[in-house]
Structure formats: structure tokens, C-alpha cells
Amino acid sequence: MSKTLAMTAIVACAIALGGCESSGGSAILGGLGGAAAGAGGYEYHLNNQKTRVEEDLKQGKIDRREYEIRMDQIARDSLIQ
């Protein structure tokens, strides 16, 4: 996940440098920045969900089948795979 975050930061910086020349570029930059922040927050939430499912399995709250179902659903919901 950190590689994707680094690449997103690099792309955002490149767009920022080009977007400062016009108000349209600033609007696009703001939109992209908001989208990147939203996607990052979503992936962070999914990572927390993975941790919770793993803890539930270790504590015996769920069985292996339920673990696999939940992890598959989390993987399908993830933007980064």
C-alpha cells in the first residue's frame, strides 16, 4: 500500500505544479486531491477490517470458512489488489 501512496503523492505533485497556472487547473487539482484522500481513507478502513477479521479468527469468534468469506469480500472491495 505504501508504494501506491508514494505514486499518488508523486502524481499529485506533478499535477500541482501544472495546475497552478490557471483557475481550471486549481479546480482539477482540488478534485484530484479530494479523490486521493477519499481513496486513501477507504483503503485504511479496509485494512482495519482485515485486522479485525484476523483477530476474530485468532480468538475463535469465527471459523476458517467465515474468515475466507470476509477476506474475499474485503479483497473485492479494495481499489488496490
VOBA-254185 format. One line per field, with one value per residue: x, y, z of N, C-alpha, C in turn; residue number from 1; residue in one letter. Coordinates in nm, 4 decimals. Atoms other than C-alpha are relative to their C-alpha. Last residue first. Example, Ala and Ser with C-alpha at 12.3 -4.5 7.8 and 13.67 -1.06 7.14 Angstrom:
2
n.u	(-0.0820 | 0.0890)
n.v	(-0.1190 | -0.1190)
n.w	(-0.0060 | 0.0000)
ca.u	(1.3670 | 1.2300)
ca.v	(-0.1060 | -0.4500)
ca.w	(0.7140 | 0.7800)
c.u	(-0.0770 | 0.0900)
c.v	(0.1090 | 0.1200)
c.w	(0.0730 | 0.0000)
pos	(2 | 1)
code	(S | A)
end
This chain:
81
n.u	(-0.0001 | -0.1366 | -0.0401 | -0.1208 | 0.0325 | 0.0800 | -0.0875 | -0.0870 | 0.0816 | 0.0294 | -0.1216 | -0.0192 | 0.1084 | -0.0270 | -0.1189 | 0.0466 | 0.0864 | -0.0844 | -0.0747 | 0.0454 | 0.1340 | 0.0994 | 0.0738 | -0.0917 | -0.0393 | 0.1170 | 0.0107 | -0.1094 | 0.0364 | 0.1078 | -0.0572 | -0.0817 | 0.0934 | 0.0490 | -0.1123 | -0.0041 | 0.1132 | -0.0354 | -0.0960 | 0.0736 | 0.0795 | -0.0930 | -0.0445 | 0.1121 | 0.0196 | -0.1114 | 0.0205 | 0.1103 | -0.0476 | -0.0875 | 0.0807 | 0.0804 | -0.0914 | -0.0291 | 0.1224 | 0.0142 | -0.0972 | 0.0515 | 0.1023 | 0.1341 | -0.0002 | -0.0078 | 0.1318 | 0.0642 | -0.0892 | 0.0011 | 0.1206 | -0.0165 | -0.0973 | 0.0653 | 0.0928 | -0.0812 | -0.0602 | 0.1073 | 0.0283 | -0.1123 | 0.0093 | 0.1106 | -0.0443 | -0.0841 | 0.0811)
n.v	(0.1454 | 0.0474 | -0.0611 | -0.0802 | -0.1400 | -0.0467 | -0.0079 | -0.1156 | -0.1195 | -0.0097 | -0.0502 | -0.1422 | -0.0769 | -0.0066 | -0.0826 | -0.1374 | -0.0258 | -0.0240 | 0.1159 | 0.0471 | -0.0554 | 0.1056 | 0.0115 | 0.0416 | 0.1387 | 0.0843 | 0.0121 | 0.0874 | 0.1365 | 0.0448 | 0.0249 | 0.1220 | 0.1122 | 0.0219 | 0.0600 | 0.1412 | 0.0676 | 0.0081 | 0.1103 | 0.1242 | 0.0285 | 0.0393 | 0.1369 | 0.0917 | 0.0100 | 0.0787 | 0.1401 | 0.0528 | 0.0120 | 0.1170 | 0.1200 | 0.0174 | 0.0430 | 0.1413 | 0.0743 | 0.0056 | 0.0966 | 0.1323 | 0.0335 | -0.0456 | -0.1041 | -0.1325 | -0.0552 | -0.0433 | -0.0939 | -0.1270 | -0.0714 | -0.0368 | -0.1100 | -0.1202 | -0.0470 | -0.0495 | -0.1268 | -0.0987 | -0.0333 | -0.0788 | -0.1306 | -0.0689 | -0.0323 | -0.1183 | -0.1176)
n.w	(-0.0184 | 0.0244 | 0.1261 | 0.0018 | -0.0221 | 0.1140 | 0.1183 | -0.0177 | 0.0195 | 0.1434 | 0.0642 | -0.0313 | 0.0627 | 0.1441 | 0.0222 | -0.0136 | 0.1162 | 0.1180 | 0.0482 | 0.1310 | 0.0188 | 0.0140 | -0.1255 | -0.1066 | 0.0264 | -0.0272 | -0.1459 | -0.0446 | 0.0378 | -0.0876 | -0.1320 | 0.0103 | 0.0057 | -0.1359 | -0.0726 | 0.0371 | -0.0635 | -0.1419 | -0.0119 | 0.0246 | -0.1190 | -0.1056 | 0.0312 | -0.0213 | -0.1452 | -0.0537 | 0.0385 | -0.0787 | -0.1380 | -0.0071 | 0.0183 | -0.1210 | -0.1060 | 0.0280 | -0.0290 | -0.1455 | -0.0495 | 0.0370 | -0.0999 | 0.0339 | 0.1025 | -0.0615 | -0.0277 | 0.1238 | 0.0671 | -0.0723 | 0.0407 | 0.1411 | 0.0084 | -0.0515 | 0.1038 | 0.1114 | -0.0406 | -0.0021 | 0.1395 | 0.0512 | -0.0627 | 0.0656 | 0.1355 | -0.0062 | 0.0000)
ca.u	(-0.5242 | -0.5652 | -0.9207 | -1.0367 | -1.3978 | -1.3150 | -1.0327 | -1.2637 | -1.5238 | -1.2619 | -1.1378 | -1.4912 | -1.5618 | -1.2211 | -1.2709 | -1.6241 | -1.4811 | -1.1958 | -1.4323 | -1.5342 | -1.5142 | -1.2205 | -0.9920 | -0.7438 | -1.0232 | -1.1727 | -0.8246 | -0.7804 | -1.1236 | -1.0378 | -0.7049 | -0.8705 | -1.1337 | -0.8619 | -0.7000 | -1.0388 | -1.0702 | -0.7221 | -0.8162 | -1.1245 | -0.9246 | -0.6719 | -0.9490 | -1.1082 | -0.7759 | -0.6996 | -1.0448 | -1.0071 | -0.6662 | -0.7988 | -1.0854 | -0.8613 | -0.6143 | -0.8961 | -1.0156 | -0.6627 | -0.6150 | -0.9331 | -0.8111 | -0.4963 | -0.1189 | -0.1116 | -0.2332 | 0.0967 | 0.2911 | 0.0013 | -0.0373 | 0.3212 | 0.2794 | -0.0379 | 0.1345 | 0.4218 | 0.1846 | -0.0200 | 0.2972 | 0.4012 | 0.0583 | 0.0663 | 0.4089 | 0.2885 | 0.0000)
ca.v	(-0.5547 | -0.1840 | -0.0496 | -0.2906 | -0.4073 | -0.7451 | -0.8007 | -0.7166 | -0.9627 | -1.2345 | -1.1662 | -1.1997 | -1.5285 | -1.6715 | -1.5861 | -1.7327 | -2.0614 | -2.0597 | -2.0241 | -1.7054 | -1.5875 | -1.8214 | -1.5502 | -1.5965 | -1.5832 | -1.2674 | -1.1097 | -1.1825 | -1.0336 | -0.7182 | -0.6761 | -0.7132 | -0.4549 | -0.2108 | -0.2539 | -0.1890 | 0.1380 | 0.2470 | 0.1648 | 0.3873 | 0.6692 | 0.6548 | 0.6586 | 0.9641 | 1.1475 | 1.0694 | 1.1882 | 1.5116 | 1.5774 | 1.5034 | 1.7459 | 2.0167 | 1.9707 | 1.9928 | 2.3164 | 2.4548 | 2.3648 | 2.5479 | 2.8526 | 2.8567 | 2.8322 | 2.6458 | 2.3245 | 2.2317 | 2.2220 | 2.0658 | 1.7943 | 1.6859 | 1.6961 | 1.4855 | 1.2312 | 1.1993 | 1.1700 | 0.9011 | 0.7083 | 0.7237 | 0.6063 | 0.3207 | 0.2145 | 0.2405 | 0.0000)
ca.w	(-0.5298 | -0.4719 | -0.5035 | -0.2346 | -0.2273 | -0.3850 | -0.1343 | 0.1581 | 0.0296 | -0.0088 | 0.3451 | 0.4789 | 0.3021 | 0.3970 | 0.7637 | 0.7607 | 0.6284 | 0.8822 | 1.1791 | 1.3563 | 1.7184 | 1.7827 | 1.9195 | 1.6348 | 1.3753 | 1.5272 | 1.5315 | 1.1595 | 1.0860 | 1.2833 | 1.1047 | 0.7662 | 0.8659 | 0.9695 | 0.6280 | 0.4674 | 0.6605 | 0.5505 | 0.1904 | 0.2193 | 0.3758 | 0.0939 | -0.1658 | -0.0041 | 0.0195 | -0.3455 | -0.4527 | -0.2565 | -0.4081 | -0.7556 | -0.7116 | -0.5712 | -0.8563 | -1.1096 | -0.9525 | -0.9470 | -1.3115 | -1.4002 | -1.2061 | -1.4137 | -1.3835 | -1.0522 | -1.2123 | -1.3736 | -1.0484 | -0.8647 | -1.1281 | -1.0778 | -0.7016 | -0.7201 | -0.9434 | -0.6960 | -0.3995 | -0.5739 | -0.6524 | -0.2876 | -0.1708 | -0.4186 | -0.2970 | 0.0651 | 0.0000)
c.u	(0.1302 | 0.0018 | 0.1372 | 0.0282 | 0.1200 | -0.0343 | -0.0767 | 0.0895 | 0.0835 | -0.0832 | -0.0193 | 0.1225 | 0.0218 | -0.1069 | 0.0261 | 0.1147 | -0.0496 | -0.0836 | 0.0746 | 0.0825 | -0.0607 | -0.1422 | -0.1096 | -0.0726 | 0.0901 | 0.0326 | -0.1193 | -0.0040 | 0.1072 | -0.0404 | -0.1055 | 0.0569 | 0.0752 | -0.0966 | -0.0400 | 0.1146 | 0.0014 | -0.1095 | 0.0441 | 0.0920 | -0.0761 | -0.0728 | 0.0964 | 0.0397 | -0.1128 | -0.0150 | 0.1100 | -0.0256 | -0.1074 | 0.0525 | 0.0828 | -0.0849 | -0.0754 | 0.0905 | 0.0219 | -0.1233 | -0.0078 | 0.0913 | -0.0615 | -0.0984 | -0.1388 | -0.0117 | 0.0012 | -0.1321 | -0.0617 | 0.0870 | -0.0050 | -0.1199 | 0.0199 | 0.0933 | -0.0678 | -0.0888 | 0.0819 | 0.0542 | -0.1100 | -0.0253 | 0.1107 | -0.0144 | -0.1078 | 0.0531 | 0.0864)
c.v	(-0.0605 | -0.1493 | -0.0496 | 0.0561 | 0.0924 | 0.1477 | 0.0514 | 0.0187 | 0.1260 | 0.1245 | 0.0134 | 0.0583 | 0.1491 | 0.0799 | 0.0177 | 0.0976 | 0.1452 | 0.0358 | 0.0361 | -0.1216 | -0.0428 | 0.0502 | -0.1067 | -0.0233 | -0.0515 | -0.1469 | -0.0885 | -0.0207 | -0.0985 | -0.1441 | -0.0541 | -0.0373 | -0.1334 | -0.1180 | -0.0277 | -0.0723 | -0.1500 | -0.0733 | -0.0186 | -0.1211 | -0.1309 | -0.0355 | -0.0502 | -0.1443 | -0.0971 | -0.0169 | -0.0884 | -0.1469 | -0.0580 | -0.0221 | -0.1264 | -0.1259 | -0.0249 | -0.0567 | -0.1500 | -0.0793 | -0.0147 | -0.1093 | -0.1365 | -0.0393 | 0.0534 | 0.1122 | 0.1404 | 0.0696 | 0.0519 | 0.1034 | 0.1371 | 0.0795 | 0.0468 | 0.1207 | 0.1288 | 0.0570 | 0.0613 | 0.1373 | 0.1052 | 0.0423 | 0.0917 | 0.1400 | 0.0781 | 0.0386 | 0.1253)
c.w	(-0.0412 | 0.0245 | -0.0425 | -0.1394 | -0.0141 | 0.0131 | -0.1217 | -0.1215 | 0.0142 | -0.0286 | -0.1507 | -0.0678 | 0.0222 | -0.0737 | -0.1493 | -0.0233 | 0.0021 | -0.1231 | -0.1287 | -0.0398 | -0.1332 | -0.0167 | -0.0057 | 0.1313 | 0.1117 | -0.0216 | 0.0386 | 0.1511 | 0.0450 | -0.0302 | 0.0955 | 0.1356 | -0.0084 | 0.0052 | 0.1452 | 0.0707 | -0.0313 | 0.0773 | 0.1450 | 0.0148 | -0.0124 | 0.1287 | 0.1074 | -0.0234 | 0.0323 | 0.1512 | 0.0570 | -0.0300 | 0.0903 | 0.1414 | 0.0116 | -0.0064 | 0.1297 | 0.1083 | -0.0222 | 0.0399 | 0.1504 | 0.0494 | -0.0302 | 0.1087 | -0.0315 | -0.1021 | 0.0567 | 0.0239 | -0.1295 | -0.0695 | 0.0664 | -0.0500 | -0.1440 | -0.0065 | 0.0454 | -0.1101 | -0.1130 | 0.0364 | -0.0088 | -0.1447 | -0.0515 | 0.0555 | -0.0736 | -0.1381 | 0.0000)
pos	(81 | 80 | 79 | 78 | 77 | 76 | 75 | 74 | 73 | 72 | 71 | 70 | 69 | 68 | 67 | 66 | 65 | 64 | 63 | 62 | 61 | 60 | 59 | 58 | 57 | 56 | 55 | 54 | 53 | 52 | 51 | 50 | 49 | 48 | 47 | 46 | 45 | 44 | 43 | 42 | 41 | 40 | 39 | 38 | 37 | 36 | 35 | 34 | 33 | 32 | 31 | 30 | 29 | 28 | 27 | 26 | 25 | 24 | 23 | 22 | 21 | 20 | 19 | 18 | 17 | 16 | 15 | 14 | 13 | 12 | 11 | 10 | 9 | 8 | 7 | 6 | 5 | 4 | 3 | 2 | 1)
code	(Q | I | L | S | D | R | A | I | Q | D | M | R | I | E | Y | E | R | R | D | I | K | G | Q | K | L | D | E | E | V | R | T | K | Q | N | N | L | H | Y | E | Y | G | G | A | G | A | A | A | G | G | L | G | G | L | I | A | S | G | G | S | S | E | C | G | G | L | A | I | A | C | A | V | I | A | T | M | A | L | T | K | S | M)
end
